[in-house]
């Protein structure tokens, strides 16, 4: 598996891990139907995006992906701030999107970006959380430096 492909699959896996964390946090809260519906759509989109690259994951690739996710989590810990997590996920995906040439694969990533953006806007309707966006931008830079 090429480094570029591993980067794409790791980025998708990171987004799925973040959204599952959000869903887990909101599962025990009352009035959570909308959030859980949006997170379920994102999980479906991440799995569809992973299926756009069939047969590409092997044991070695999964190990490298897990290591990268672990290194990122060591730096940022478990963050329970939805706007930060969605902003980081969007930044990571928008970083890889220009490098994907296949239209079907590109469409899968764009669908994932759309789904994450819907959750982001649900929590940040005014789109004015500049300090959070700046921290997310730093997290995206860190993600690039951790490239597997």
Secondary structure, 3 states (H helix, E strand, C coil): CCHHHHHHHHHHHHHHHHHHHHHHHHHCCCCCHHHHHHHHHHHHHHHHHHHCCCCCCCHHHHHHHHHHHHHHHHHHCCCCCHHHHHHHHHHHHHHHHCCCCCHHHHHHHHHHHHHHHHHHHHHCCCCCCHHHHHHHHHHHHHHHHCCC
